[in-house]
Amino acid sequence: MSKPHLSRVSFSLHPTIIGGLDTIADHLQCSRSAVVGQLLASALPAALEIIKALPDSGDSSPAAVRRFRGDSARIIGEQVGRLVSGGQDDLFK
């Protein structure tokens, strides 16, 4: 069986997240990339189902949230918080 083609991505993470990834990778004797890939593969299907059920999040244009800095950090934080909570906050609005 051939290996699937993997895409290389680059992103910035808080040092505490890197520390956690390193701890897991060291314990499992694998790469950070393998840990991130497995964590995302596990969480992504459920997150995609939840996001389909959430209402539109307002101004989430690429210009508004392109980078995780300033106001965009707040917007992204709110959107991801809603995603992680499973949209439960929206049930009572």
N, C-alpha and C positions, 0 to 999 in steps of 0.2 A: 504494500500500500504506500502511495506517495504522500509526502508531507504536505499539508495545506500551505498555500502561499500566505505568509504573514506580512503585514504592513508595519513599517517602522513609524512610530509616533514619538513626539517629544512634548513634554509638559512639565510644569513646575509644581512641586508639592512642598508643603510645610515640613520643616525638619522633623517634627514629631511623627509625621506620617512616614517619612523615609526611615526613621528609627524603627517604627513598627514593622514596616516591610522588611527591613534588614533582619530583625529578630525572627520573623516568620521564615524568611528565605534561609537564614543560617540554620534554623532548627530543621527545616525540611531538606536542607542541602540542595537548594535550587536557586535560580536567579530571581531578582526582583521582578523581572518581566514575567516569569512564569507565575509568580504569586499574583501579580496584578491581573494577568490574563484569566487565571482561574477564579479570582474573586469577582471580576466583572462578568465572566461567563455564567457564574452562579446567580448573580443579582440582576443582570440585564433583562432576562425574559419577564420577570415580575415587574420590574420598573417600567418596561414598555407597556405592559397591560394597564398599570396604574396611570401612566401619563395619558393614555388614550381616554381615560374617564375624567380627567381633570379639566376644568374650564380653562379657556385661554387666559394666559397670564399677563395680559396687557402689553406694555411696551417692552417686548423682548427682541426688538430688531437687532440685527448684527452690530450696528453702530452703538446701540445701548449696552450690549452685554459682551462685546467681543473679548475683552480682557477682564480678569478677575481683580479689578482695581477700582477704588473709589465707589461711586454709586453702583457700578456694575456688580461689585462684590455683594452688595446688599440684595440686588435683584436676583442674582444667581443663588445666593444663600436662601432667599425666600422660596424660590422655585424648587430647589433641591430639598428643602425642608418639607415642602408639601408633598414631594414625591416620596421621601423617606417615610412620612407619616401615613402614606397610602391614601392621601387626599381626605383623611378623616375629618380634618378641620372644615372642609367644604360641605360635609354632610348636613351641618346645622346652620348653614347660611341661607 
